[in-house]
């Protein structure tokens, strides 16, 4: 019996034949008189030799065949020879796995050496492929081989996945240094100014999934242009296999023009590089996949989508009285309800006669609860005269109980009405101690005196049963009810019709972009919102409108943008159209919806594809339009592993603006931490409005005068030569409003040497100006931060909002501040300055142009308002600017100090 490196051959006892083991390149072969069994190295350790049942002196041998093809079992081998076979199999398996490991290590060496010689980035895809193909390390190799391991063998067996990743990282650092050295002239000339070290790294890091977080004004377009040119010049891909996706036509046009100009200047061919919008590209995909490019509905393409929703609502209201009643009821009665009906109420009105805070009604009363406001407004809209909290007709006051005041009284029919704060199970909130006993006493009182009492509950009002029942009881008692949703007095307090239309369109965009079914959305109610009845009322309205919208698209053979993106993604995912693009780049990733993210992922969901996305979580301000900040903050969960890079040098803002804006945005701990450095570091000159300044005004007219005063100051500085234009152009001034109606603050006259433009902050995204004026940094419903928050029902179809207070409004002010190259002027009213302004003042980031400090301190109770001086019955005091929502007061004058 002999064993050598090539063949192991033994003779069994008579009648059992012969067997042999032969090594192969990938494992070994066991040959017997019954045939051959081929085993790969990674499966070799799975063989089994054991005593045969009932015949302990005989053995059975189980050996796996090629991976996935089962195993071969041999029985009847004498146990003494079985031990020899087991040792032979163990030795053969160890040798096979050792050989495979050595070959794998040699392959790792070769991949890294070739990449280093070629100065081509070792991608995450390459590294992970090496890691996943590593043979399983053999156990007891030295014992199985019968000899010590060589140093090379021991090192190969000790190599781990982490070692490979570390070696690849080391190789990439060498590749980076060599690339910068060998291609310095390219990086210096591909744009009109040499690329920064951060931009260069983003260009040569040619990995499969690269997430570039770009600060405002940091030259992200230069990175995209440079990467495309680099890929073509190095021969990594051809121009016709490069795709750049932008979010609007202007951005796509800029990318096209920059690529053409810079490629031509560098002598690099650009024909075939495709720069387009997501929407235009989606239509192309559908056209390639189906042979017919669909048409976007004209009312969508022309930006009249909300007008179409309004038309559908009008048609449904005219044709269906139940829909009309539900629409008006939601808009007039339920729109102002908080998401959590059990949260402590935040009053919005003050009754000076009764000296109580509460909730303003259409009829001018101040009531104590949301439920009472719904009832009072419902009565007002039905022209029902009532008195709120009129003293009960019989005296009930005692030394232990005050006079009883029922909630409502109907004088024309002498009927009283109590509204109980009970849930669907008949229970009040647990902290309302004694509430049920008080209910019993009040009911007994009415029975005792024979007065008529009508009753409603919070649950009944919310589920839609109590209001119809109340109407029936009032009519039966002799009142005439006339529903009048257009009654005077509602316009200032009800949700405007156009706002509800916009809410429906926003909800629709998210539902369709995320491919959500009606069943899925309704199932979310129990977990995503607290006021389920209100959500169900909205959904009943929404799905009627949704189906009408879809019917109108189908009747004309059109699609909308959301359908188009979803269909394009499906064609790519199913293989109906194979993308020809190796390199895909996405601009402004923080504005991506989940539908855009899905389309992007489908484009690069194949080996050898490269994605570079540029975004900034600090500038994510379009959640209302479908943007999901999670796409950029959880980039690798969506698209796969790869490096995160940063562009932190801004070419736009003065360093003082960059510092103030950065400190302000990072008050939200969920934002990614960055340190922004400006190339403009000379000290700010307050005399020419550099840095950030604040001015105080009293009225809207004063705001107009303040804006005009800033423009006049700049005009004088331009005339005197202390402020000079760049490139011989006029000095640009952008007046940025939180809302479009703030355009009224723009003076009508022209200013010499100035180009003055009004924009909303949202529309200013991606733009810049020498100076920025923010004319209404106030608190309040339409202030900055705006208190017109996203409706809670949007959470049924949208990404969960950032839990930090005013998170998106904070990002919006950051965007406004960072549009300015030289200076920003913040204009705020004396009576109600923004809490954002109080924060900027407290942290020492602004220079005041007012005679006395604005907003000495934020309110210590709510943190939203600021303390303002007021005059009361007993003299001067300090109170919160959000009164009556917050009723904090102090007799001591507050002080503040800059950080």
C-alpha positions in Angstrom: 0.0 0.0 0.0 1.6 3.3 -1.2 0.6 6.9 -1.1 2.3 9.6 -3.3 1.4 13.1 -4.5 -0.3 12.0 -7.7 -2.1 8.7 -7.0 -3.2 6.9 -3.8 -4.0 3.3 -4.6 -5.1 0.5 -2.3 -6.4 -3.0 -2.8 -9.5 -3.9 -0.8 -10.2 -7.4 0.6 -11.3 -9.9 -2.1 -14.6 -9.0 -3.7 -14.3 -5.3 -3.0 -12.2 -4.1 -6.0 -9.8 -1.2 -6.0 -10.0 2.5 -5.4 -7.7 5.5 -6.0 -7.5 9.2 -5.3 -6.1 11.5 -8.0 -5.4 15.3 -7.5 -6.9 17.7 -10.0 -6.4 21.5 -10.4 -9.6 22.2 -8.5 -9.8 19.3 -6.1 -9.5 15.5 -6.5 -11.2 12.4 -8.0 -12.0 9.2 -6.2 -12.1 6.3 -8.6 -13.7 2.9 -7.7 -15.0 -0.1 -9.6 -18.4 1.7 -9.5 -17.2 4.9 -11.2 -15.6 8.3 -10.4 -16.6 11.0 -7.9 -15.2 14.5 -8.6 -14.9 16.7 -5.5 -13.9 20.4 -5.5 -11.4 21.7 -2.9 -14.0 23.8 -1.0 -16.2 20.6 -0.6 -13.4 18.2 0.3 -13.8 18.6 4.0 -17.4 17.4 3.9 -16.5 13.7 3.3 -17.6 11.2 6.0 -16.4 7.7 7.0 -18.4 5.9 9.6 -19.4 2.4 10.7 -22.1 0.8 8.7 -25.3 0.1 10.5 -25.5 -3.5 12.0 -22.1 -4.2 10.5 -19.7 -2.4 12.8 -16.6 -4.0 11.3 -17.6 -2.6 7.9 -17.6 1.2 7.0 -19.5 3.4 4.6 -17.9 6.3 2.9 -19.9 9.4 1.9 -18.1 11.8 -0.5 -19.7 15.0 -2.0 -19.8 15.2 -5.8 -19.2 18.5 -7.6 -20.8 21.4 -5.8 -24.6 21.1 -5.8 -24.8 17.6 -7.2 -25.2 15.6 -4.0 -22.8 12.9 -2.7 -21.6 9.3 -3.4 -21.9 6.6 -0.8 -19.8 3.4 -0.8 -20.6 0.6 1.7 -18.8 -2.6 2.7 -15.3 -1.3 3.1 -13.4 -3.2 5.9 -13.0 -0.8 8.8 -9.2 -1.2 8.8 -9.0 0.0 5.2 -11.6 2.7 5.9 -9.1 4.3 8.3 -6.5 4.4 5.5 -9.1 5.9 3.1 -10.1 8.5 5.6 -6.5 9.6 6.1 -6.0 9.7 2.3 -9.1 11.7 1.7 -8.1 14.1 4.5 -4.7 14.6 3.0 -6.0 15.0 -0.5 -8.6 17.5 0.6 -6.0 19.6 2.6 -3.7 19.6 -0.3 -6.5 20.7 -2.7 -7.6 23.5 -0.4 -4.1 24.6 0.2 -3.4 24.7 -3.5 -6.7 26.7 -4.1 -5.7 29.2 -1.3 -2.3 29.7 -2.8 -3.8 30.3 -6.2 -6.3 32.7 -4.8 -3.5 34.7 -3.0 -1.6 34.8 -6.3 -4.7 36.2 -8.0 -5.1 38.9 -5.3 -1.5 39.8 -5.8 -2.0 40.0 -9.6 -5.2 42.1 -9.4 -3.6 44.7 -7.1 -0.3 44.7 -9.0 -2.0 45.3 -12.3 -4.2 48.0 -10.9 -1.2 49.8 -9.4 0.8 49.6 -12.6 -2.2 50.9 -14.6 -3.0 53.5 -12.0 -6.6 52.3 -12.1 -8.7 52.4 -8.9 -9.3 49.0 -7.3 -13.1 49.0 -7.0 -15.3 47.8 -4.2 -16.8 45.3 -6.6 -13.3 43.8 -7.4 -12.4 43.6 -3.7 -15.7 42.0 -2.7 -15.4 39.5 -5.6 -11.9 38.5 -4.3 -13.3 38.2 -0.8 -16.2 36.0 -1.7 -14.1 33.7 -3.8 -11.6 33.0 -1.0 -11.4 29.2 -0.5 -12.5 28.0 2.9 -9.4 27.6 5.0 -8.5 23.9 5.8 -8.5 22.7 9.4 -5.5 20.8 10.6 -3.6 21.3 7.4 -0.2 20.5 8.8 -1.4 17.2 10.4 -3.2 16.2 7.2 -0.2 17.0 5.0 2.2 15.2 7.3 4.8 18.0 7.1 5.3 21.6 8.3 3.9 24.5 6.3 6.2 26.8 4.4 6.1 30.5 5.2 4.2 31.2 1.9 1.6 28.6 2.7 1.2 29.8 6.3 0.8 33.4 5.1 -1.8 32.4 2.5 -3.8 30.4 5.0 -3.7 33.3 7.5 -5.0 35.9 4.9 -8.5 37.2 5.9 -11.1 39.2 4.1 -10.1 42.3 6.1 -6.5 41.8 5.0 -7.6 41.9 1.4 -9.6 45.1 2.0 -6.7 46.7 3.8 -4.3 45.8 1.0 -6.7 47.2 -1.6 -6.9 50.4 0.4 -3.1 50.6 0.5 -3.0 50.0 -3.2 -5.5 52.7 -3.9 -3.5 55.2 -1.9 -0.5 54.4 -4.1 -2.7 54.6 -7.2 -4.0 58.0 -6.0 -0.5 59.4 -5.5 0.6 58.1 -8.8 -2.5 59.4 -10.6 -2.0 62.9 -9.2 1.6 62.9 -10.2 1.1 61.5 -13.7 -2.0 63.5 -14.6 -1.4 66.8 -12.8 -1.7 68.7 -16.0 -5.1 67.2 -16.7 -6.5 68.2 -13.3 -5.1 71.7 -13.6 -6.6 72.3 -17.1 -9.8 70.4 -17.3 -11.7 73.3 -15.8 -11.1 77.0 -16.1 -9.3 76.9 -12.6 -7.3 74.0 -11.3 -9.3 71.4 -9.4 -8.8 71.4 -5.6 -7.4 68.3 -3.9 -10.9 67.3 -2.8 -12.2 67.6 -6.4 -9.3 65.7 -7.8 -9.9 62.9 -5.3 -13.6 62.7 -6.4 -12.5 62.5 -10.0 -9.9 59.7 -9.8 -11.8 57.6 -7.2 -13.3 55.5 -9.9 -15.2 53.2 -7.7 -18.6 51.5 -8.3 -20.6 53.6 -5.8 -19.2 57.0 -4.8 -21.2 59.4 -2.7 -19.9 63.0 -2.8 -21.2 65.3 -0.2 -20.8 68.8 -1.6 -21.1 71.9 0.4 -22.8 75.0 -1.1 -20.6 76.6 -3.8 -18.0 73.9 -3.6 -17.7 73.2 -7.4 -19.7 69.9 -7.7 -20.3 70.5 -11.4 -16.5 70.6 -11.9 -16.3 67.2 -10.4 -18.9 65.8 -12.7 -17.3 67.3 -15.8 -13.8 66.3 -14.7 -14.9 62.7 -13.9 -16.5 62.3 -17.3 -13.4 63.7 -19.1 -11.1 61.6 -16.9 -12.9 58.4 -17.7 -12.7 59.0 -21.5 -9.1 60.2 -21.5 -8.0 57.2 -19.5 -9.9 54.8 -21.7 -12.1 53.5 -18.9 -15.2 54.0 -21.0 -16.3 55.8 -24.2 -18.3 59.0 -24.4 -21.5 57.2 -25.5 -21.5 55.1 -22.3 -21.6 58.1 -19.9 -24.9 59.4 -18.5 -25.4 62.5 -16.4 -28.8 63.0 -14.7 -30.0 66.4 -13.5 -33.3 67.5 -11.8 -34.3 70.3 -14.2 -33.7 71.4 -17.7 -31.5 74.3 -16.7 -29.1 72.1 -14.8 -29.0 69.6 -17.6 -28.3 72.3 -20.1 -25.5 73.7 -18.0 -23.9 70.2 -17.8 -24.1 69.8 -21.6 -22.6 73.2 -22.2 -19.8 72.7 -19.7 -18.9 69.2 -21.0 -18.8 70.4 -24.6 -16.6 73.4 -23.7 -14.2 71.7 -21.4 -13.9 68.5 -23.4 -13.1 70.6 -26.5 -10.6 72.7 -24.6 -8.8 69.5 -23.5 -9.0 67.8 -26.9 -11.2 65.0 -25.6 -14.1 63.8 -27.7 -17.5 64.5 -26.1 -19.9 63.2 -28.8 -22.3 60.8 -27.2 -22.0 62.0 -23.6 -25.7 62.2 -22.5 -26.7 64.9 -20.0 -30.4 65.0 -19.4 -33.2 65.2 -16.8 -34.6 62.3 -15.0 -38.0 62.9 -16.6 -36.6 63.1 -20.2 -34.5 60.0 -19.6 -37.4 58.1 -18.3 -39.3 58.7 -21.5 -36.3 57.5 -23.5 -36.2 54.3 -21.5 -39.9 53.6 -22.1 -39.5 54.4 -25.8 -36.5 52.0 -26.1 -38.3 49.2 -24.2 -41.7 49.5 -25.9 -41.0 51.1 -29.3 -43.3 53.9 -28.4 -42.2 56.9 -26.3 -45.2 58.1 -24.3 -46.4 61.7 -23.9 -46.5 63.5 -20.6 -49.9 64.9 -20.0 -49.9 68.5 -21.1 -51.3 69.7 -17.8 -48.4 68.1 -16.0 -45.7 69.2 -18.5 -46.9 72.8 -18.3 -47.0 72.9 -14.6 -50.8 73.0 -14.3 -51.1 69.7 -12.3 -52.7 71.4 -9.3 -55.2 73.1 -11.7 -56.2 69.7 -12.9 -56.7 68.5 -9.4 -58.9 71.5 -8.7 -60.9 70.7 -11.9 -61.4 67.2 -10.7 -62.5 68.3 -7.3 -65.0 70.8 -8.8 -66.5 68.1 -11.1 -66.8 65.7 -8.1 -68.4 68.3 -5.9 -71.0 69.2 -8.6 -71.9 65.6 -9.3 -71.7 64.1 -5.8 -73.2 65.9 -2.8 -71.6 63.4 -0.4 -68.2 64.2 -1.8 -68.8 67.9 -1.7 -69.9 67.7 2.0 -66.8 65.5 2.8 -64.4 67.9 1.0 -65.8 71.0 2.7 -65.9 69.3 6.1 -62.3 68.3 5.9 -61.2 71.7 4.7 -63.3 73.8 7.1 -63.6 71.6 10.2 -60.9 68.9 10.4 -57.9 70.5 8.6 -56.7 72.4 11.7 -56.7 69.3 14.0 -53.3 68.2 15.4 -52.0 64.8 14.6 -52.1 63.7 18.2 -55.5 64.6 19.7 -54.3 63.6 23.2 -51.3 65.9 23.2 -51.5 69.1 25.3 -53.3 71.7 23.3 -51.5 74.7 21.9 -54.1 77.6 21.9 -54.1 80.0 19.1 -56.4 82.7 20.6 -57.0 84.7 23.7 -60.3 85.8 25.2 -59.5 89.0 27.2 -63.0 89.2 28.7 -62.9 85.7 30.2 -59.1 85.8 30.4 -58.7 82.3 28.9 -56.6 81.0 26.1 -58.2 78.7 23.6 -59.1 78.1 19.9 -60.6 80.8 17.7 -63.8 79.9 15.8 -65.4 81.2 12.7 -68.0 82.9 14.8 -65.5 84.9 16.8 -65.6 82.8 20.0 -62.7 81.4 21.8 -63.4 77.8 22.9 -61.4 75.4 25.1 -60.8 72.4 22.9 -60.4 71.2 19.3 -63.6 69.2 19.6 -65.6 72.3 20.7 -64.1 74.3 17.8 -65.3 71.7 15.3 -68.8 71.9 16.8 -68.8 75.7 17.0 -67.7 76.0 13.4 -70.2 73.3 12.3 -72.9 75.3 13.9 -71.7 78.6 12.4 -71.6 77.0 8.9 -75.2 75.8 9.4 -76.3 79.3 10.5 -77.3 78.0 14.0 -77.2 80.8 16.7 -75.6 79.6 19.9 -74.1 81.0 23.1 -70.8 79.5 24.4 -70.5 78.6 28.1 -73.6 80.6 29.1 -74.4 80.2 32.8 -76.9 77.5 33.5 -80.4 78.9 34.0 -80.6 77.5 37.6 -78.1 78.5 40.3 -75.6 75.7 41.1 -72.7 77.6 42.8 -71.9 76.4 46.3 -68.9 76.9 48.6 -67.4 73.8 46.9 -68.5 74.2 43.3 -68.6 77.1 40.9 -71.7 77.9 38.7 -72.3 75.4 36.0 -71.6 76.6 32.4 -72.7 74.1 29.8 -70.7 74.1 26.6 -73.4 75.4 24.2 -76.8 76.9 24.5 -79.4 77.4 21.7 -81.5 80.3 22.8 -84.2 80.1 20.1 -85.2 76.5 21.2 -84.0 76.7 24.8 -81.7 73.6 24.5 -78.4 73.0 26.2 -75.5 71.0 24.7 -72.6 69.3 26.4 -69.6 68.0 24.4 -67.8 65.2 26.3 -64.1 64.4 25.8 -64.7 60.6 25.5 -63.0 58.1 23.3 -64.8 55.3 21.4 -64.9 53.2 24.5 -66.5 56.0 26.5 -63.4 56.9 28.5 -61.9 60.3 29.1 -58.1 60.8 29.1 -56.7 59.1 32.2 -55.4 62.4 33.7 -58.9 63.9 33.8 -59.7 62.8 37.3 -63.3 63.0 38.4 -64.5 63.6 34.8 -67.1 60.8 34.7 -68.5 61.9 38.1 -68.9 65.4 36.8 -70.7 64.0 33.7 -73.2 62.1 36.0 -73.8 65.2 38.1 -74.5 67.4 35.0 -76.9 64.9 33.5 -78.8 64.6 36.8 -79.0 68.3 37.0 -80.7 68.6 33.7 -83.1 65.8 34.6 -83.8 67.4 38.0 -84.8 70.8 36.4 -86.4 69.4 33.2 -84.0 71.1 30.8 -83.2 69.6 27.5 -79.6 68.4 27.1 -78.0 67.3 23.8 -74.7 65.4 24.0 -71.8 64.7 21.7 -68.4 63.1 22.2 -65.0 63.6 20.7 -65.1 60.1 19.3 -68.5 60.6 17.8 -67.5 63.9 16.2 -64.3 62.3 14.7 -66.0 59.2 13.4 -68.7 61.2 11.6 -71.7 59.9 13.6 -72.4 62.7 16.0 -72.6 65.7 13.7 -75.4 64.2 11.5 -77.2 63.1 14.7 -76.9 66.6 16.2 -78.3 68.1 13.1 -81.3 65.8 13.2 -81.9 66.6 16.9 -81.7 70.3 16.3 -84.1 70.1 13.3 -86.5 68.1 15.4 -86.3 70.8 18.1 -87.4 73.4 15.6 -84.2 74.9 14.2 -83.6 75.4 10.5 -80.1 74.3 9.4 -78.6 75.5 6.1 -75.1 74.3 5.2 -73.1 77.2 3.9 -69.4 76.4 3.3 -68.9 79.8 1.7 -70.2 81.8 4.7 -68.3 85.0 5.4 -65.8 84.8 8.2 -64.2 81.5 7.2 -61.5 82.8 4.9 -59.0 83.8 7.5 -59.2 80.7 9.6 -60.0 77.8 7.3 -57.6 75.9 5.1 -57.6 77.7 1.8 -59.1 75.7 -1.1 -55.8 75.9 -3.1 -53.8 74.6 -0.1 -55.9 71.5 0.2 -55.6 71.0 -3.6 -51.8 71.2 -3.3 -51.9 68.8 -0.4 -53.8 66.2 -2.5 -51.3 66.7 -5.4 -48.3 66.3 -3.1 -49.8 63.2 -1.6 -50.5 61.8 -5.0 -46.9 62.4 -6.1 -45.6 60.4 -3.2 -48.2 57.6 -3.6 -47.4 57.1 -7.2 -43.6 57.6 -6.9 -43.5 54.8 -4.3 -46.0 52.6 -6.2 -48.3 52.4 -3.2 -51.7 50.7 -3.4 -54.8 51.9 -1.6 -54.7 48.9 0.7 -51.1 49.6 1.6 -51.7 53.3 2.4 -54.8 52.5 4.5 -52.8 49.9 6.4 -50.3 52.6 7.4 -52.9 54.6 9.2 -52.7 52.5 12.4 -48.9 53.0 12.7 -48.1 56.3 10.9 -50.7 58.8 12.2 -52.4 59.2 15.6 -55.6 60.8 14.4 -56.9 57.8 12.4 -60.4 59.2 11.8 -59.1 62.4 10.2 -56.7 60.3 8.0 -59.4 58.0 6.8 -61.6 61.0 5.9 -58.7 62.4 3.8 -58.1 59.1 2.1 -61.7 58.7 1.2 -61.4 62.1 -0.6 -58.0 61.3 -2.1 -58.7 58.0 -3.7 -61.8 59.5 -5.5 -59.5 62.2 -7.0 -56.7 59.7 -7.7 -58.9 57.4 -9.8 -60.3 60.4 -11.7 -56.7 61.5 -12.4 -55.8 58.1 -13.7 -58.9 57.9 -15.9 -58.0 61.2 -17.5 -54.5 60.1 -18.2 -55.7 56.8 -19.7 -58.4 58.5 -21.8 -55.7 60.6 -23.6 -52.9 57.9 -23.6 -50.7 60.1 -21.4 -48.5 59.6 -18.4 -47.5 61.8 -15.6 -43.9 62.2 -14.2 -44.4 59.7 -11.4 -45.9 56.9 -13.6 -43.1 57.5 -16.2 -40.3 57.1 -13.6 -41.9 53.9 -12.2 -42.4 52.4 -15.7 -38.9 53.2 -16.7 -37.5 51.5 -13.6 -39.6 48.5 -14.2 -38.3 48.1 -17.8 -34.8 48.3 -16.6 -35.4 45.9 -13.7 -37.1 43.3 -15.9 -34.5 43.5 -18.7 -37.0 44.9 -21.2 -34.2 47.4 -22.0 -30.6 47.0 -21.1 -28.8 50.2 -20.2 -25.7 50.9 -22.3 -24.2 53.2 -19.7 -21.1 52.2 -17.7 -20.7 55.5 -15.9 -23.8 57.2 -14.4 -23.6 60.5 -12.5 -26.5 62.1 -10.5 -26.6 65.8 -9.6 -28.3 67.1 -6.4 -29.0 63.7 -4.9 -30.6 65.3 -1.8 -33.5 66.2 -4.0 -34.1 62.6 -5.2 -37.4 60.9 -4.6 -37.6 57.2 -4.1 -38.7 56.8 -7.7 -35.6 58.6 -8.9 -33.5 56.5 -6.6 -35.1 53.3 -7.9 -34.4 54.4 -11.5 -30.8 55.1 -10.6 -30.3 51.8 -8.9 -31.8 49.9 -11.8 -29.3 51.7 -14.2 -26.2 50.4 -12.3 -27.5 47.1 -11.1 -25.0 45.1 -13.1 -21.3 44.2 -12.8 -18.9 46.8 -13.9 -21.2 49.8 -13.5 -20.1 53.0 -11.9 -22.3 55.5 -10.0 -21.1 58.9 -8.7 -23.8 61.0 -7.0 -23.3 64.5 -5.7 -25.5 65.9 -3.0 -25.7 67.8 0.3 -28.0 66.8 3.2 -27.7 70.3 4.4 -29.6 71.5 1.4 -32.4 69.0 1.3 -35.5 71.3 1.1 -37.9 69.6 -1.2 -39.6 67.0 0.9 -43.0 68.5 -0.1 -42.1 67.7 -3.7 -41.2 64.1 -3.0 -37.5 64.4 -2.0 -36.3 61.8 0.5 -33.3 62.9 2.5 -32.6 59.3 3.3 -31.5 58.6 -0.2 -28.4 60.8 0.4 -27.9 60.1 4.1 -28.3 56.3 3.6 -26.7 56.2 0.2 -25.1 52.8 0.5 -28.3 51.2 1.7 -29.9 52.2 -1.6 -27.0 51.7 -4.0 -24.3 49.5 -2.5 -21.0 49.9 -0.7 -18.3 52.4 -1.7 -16.5 55.5 -0.5 -18.0 58.7 0.9 -16.1 61.8 -0.2 -16.6 65.5 0.8 -16.2 68.8 -1.0 -15.8 71.3 1.9 -14.1 74.3 0.1 -16.6 76.9 -1.0 -15.8 79.3 -3.8 -18.9 81.4 -3.1 -19.5 82.6 0.4 -17.3 84.7 2.6 -15.8 82.7 5.5 -18.0 84.6 8.0 -21.1 83.5 6.1 -19.9 79.9 5.8 -19.1 79.8 9.5 -22.5 81.2 10.6 -24.5 79.0 8.2 -22.5 75.9 9.2 -22.9 76.4 12.9 -26.6 77.1 12.4 -27.4 74.0 10.4 -25.4 71.7 12.7 -27.6 72.6 15.6 -29.6 69.7 14.1 -27.6 66.6 15.3 -29.0 64.4 12.5 -27.2 66.5 9.8 -23.8 65.2 8.8 -20.9 67.1 10.3 -18.7 69.1 7.9 -16.2 71.9 8.2 -16.6 74.4 5.4 -13.6 76.5 4.4 -14.0 79.5 2.1 -11.4 80.8 -0.4 -12.6 84.3 0.7 -11.0 84.8 4.0 -10.3 88.5 4.2 -12.0 90.2 7.2 -15.6 91.2 6.5 -16.2 95.0 6.1 -19.4 96.0 8.0 -19.5 99.4 6.3 -20.2 97.7 2.9 -22.6 95.0 4.1 -20.3 92.0 4.2 -21.1 89.1 6.4 -24.5 88.8 8.0 -26.4 91.8 9.3 -29.9 92.2 10.8 -32.3 95.2 10.7 -35.4 95.8 12.8 -38.7 97.0 11.5 -42.1 97.8 13.0 -44.6 97.2 10.2 -44.9 95.9 6.7 -44.3 99.4 5.4 -41.2 99.6 7.4 -40.0 96.3 5.8 -40.4 98.0 2.4 -38.4 100.9 3.7 -35.7 98.7 5.1 -35.3 96.8 1.8 -35.1 100.1 0.0 -32.5 101.4 2.5 -30.2 98.4 2.0 -30.4 98.8 -1.8 -29.7 102.5 -1.5 -26.7 101.8 0.7 -25.4 99.3 -1.9 -26.1 101.7 -4.7 -24.0 104.4 -3.0 -21.2 101.9 -2.3 -21.1 100.9 -6.0 -21.1 104.6 -7.0 -18.3 105.3 -4.6 -16.3 102.3 -5.7 -16.2 100.6 -2.3 -18.3 97.8 -3.7 -17.2 96.6 -7.2 -18.8 94.2 -9.5 -17.1 91.0 -10.7 -16.3 90.6 -14.3 -17.5 94.0 -15.2 -21.1 93.1 -14.6 -23.6 94.7 -12.3 -23.6 93.8 -8.6 -26.4 91.2 -8.1 -28.8 91.4 -5.2 -31.3 88.6 -4.6 -34.3 89.3 -2.3 -35.3 85.9 -1.1 -38.8 85.3 0.3 -40.0 82.4 2.3 -43.2 82.8 0.3 -44.0 84.3 -3.1 -46.2 87.0 -1.6 -43.1 88.6 -0.1 -42.4 90.0 -3.6 -44.4 93.0 -2.4 -41.3 94.2 -0.5 -39.3 94.7 -3.7 -39.0 98.4 -4.6 -40.3 99.3 -8.0 -37.5 101.7 -8.9 -34.2 100.6 -10.4 -30.9 101.1 -8.6 -27.8 102.2 -10.5 -25.2 99.4 -10.7 -27.5 96.8 -9.1 -29.3 93.9 -10.6 -32.1 93.2 -8.2 -34.1 90.0 -8.4 -36.9 88.5 -6.2 -37.0 84.8 -5.8 -38.4 82.4 -3.2 -35.8 80.5 -1.3 -36.8 77.3 -2.9 -36.4 78.7 -6.4 -33.0 80.1 -5.5 -31.5 76.7 -5.0 -28.4 76.3 -7.2 -28.1 80.1 -7.8 -26.0 82.8 -6.2 -25.7 86.5 -5.9 -23.3 89.1 -4.5 -25.8 90.1 -1.8 -28.9 88.5 -0.3 -31.8 90.2 1.5 -34.3 88.1 3.5 -37.2 90.5 4.1 -39.4 88.6 6.6 -37.4 86.8 9.2 -40.4 86.7 11.5 -42.3 84.2 13.7 -45.9 83.1 13.1 -47.9 81.1 10.7 -46.3 82.4 7.6 -43.0 83.3 9.2 -39.5 81.8 8.9 -39.6 79.1 10.2 -43.0 78.6 8.7 -45.6 77.1 11.0 -47.6 75.8 8.0 -46.2 72.3 8.6 -46.6 69.3 6.4 -50.0 67.8 7.0 -49.8 64.6 9.1 -51.5 62.5 6.4 -48.4 62.9 4.2 -46.5 60.5 6.5 -48.7 57.8 5.1 -46.9 58.1 1.7 -43.7 60.0 2.5 -40.5 59.3 4.3 -40.6 60.0 8.0 -39.7 63.7 8.7 -36.6 64.6 10.6 -37.6 64.6 14.3 -35.5 67.8 15.0 -37.8 70.8 15.4 -38.1 72.9 12.1 -35.5 70.6 10.5 -36.4 71.4 6.9 -37.0 75.1 7.7 -33.5 75.2 9.2 -32.1 73.8 6.0 -34.1 76.3 4.0 -32.6 79.2 5.9 -29.1 77.6 5.4 -29.8 77.6 1.6 -30.9 81.3 1.7 -27.7 82.3 3.6 -25.4 80.4 1.4 -26.7 82.0 -1.8 -24.7 85.1 -0.9 -21.1 85.7 -2.1 -20.5 88.8 0.0 -23.2 89.7 2.4 -26.7 88.9 3.8 -29.2 91.3 5.4 -31.9 89.8 7.6 -34.9 92.0 8.2 -37.1 91.2 11.2 -40.2 92.8 12.8 -39.8 94.1 16.4 -42.9 92.4 17.7 -42.3 88.9 16.4 -38.8 88.2 15.2 -38.0 84.7 14.2 -36.5 82.2 16.7 -33.9 81.5 14.1 -32.8 85.1 14.4 -32.7 84.9 18.2 -30.4 81.9 17.8 -28.1 83.6 15.3 -27.9 86.7 17.6 -27.2 84.6 20.7 -24.4 82.7 19.0 -22.8 85.9 17.8 -23.1 85.2 14.1 -24.7 88.4 13.0 -24.1 92.1 13.2 -27.0 94.3 14.4 -28.0 97.4 12.6 -30.8 98.2 15.2 -30.4 100.6 18.1 -31.3 98.0 20.7 -30.8 94.2 20.7 -33.4 92.3 18.8 -35.0 89.2 20.5 -32.9 89.3 23.8 -33.4 85.6 24.4 -35.5 82.8 23.1 -38.5 81.9 25.2 -37.3 79.6 28.0 -40.6 77.7 28.0 -41.3 76.9 24.4 -38.0 77.7 22.7 -39.9 78.8 19.6 -40.9 82.4 20.4 -38.7 85.2 21.8 -39.4 87.4 24.7 -40.9 90.8 23.9 -41.8 93.7 26.1 -45.6 94.1 26.6 -47.9 96.4 28.5 -50.4 94.8 30.9 -53.0 95.9 33.5 -50.2 96.1 36.1 -47.5 97.6 34.0 -44.7 96.4 31.8 -43.7 92.8 31.6 -42.0 90.4 29.2 -43.9 87.7 27.4 -43.4 85.1 24.6 -44.0 86.3 21.1 -46.0 83.2 20.3 -48.7 84.1 22.9 -51.3 82.6 23.5 -49.8 79.3 22.3 -47.1 80.0 25.0 -48.0 82.0 28.0 -44.6 82.5 29.6 -44.2 85.8 31.3 -41.5 87.5 33.4 -41.3 90.8 35.3 -37.5 90.9 34.9 -36.0 92.3 31.7 -34.1 89.5 30.0 -30.5 89.9 29.0 -28.5 88.2 26.4 -24.9 87.9 25.5 -23.1 86.7 22.4 -21.3 83.5 22.5 
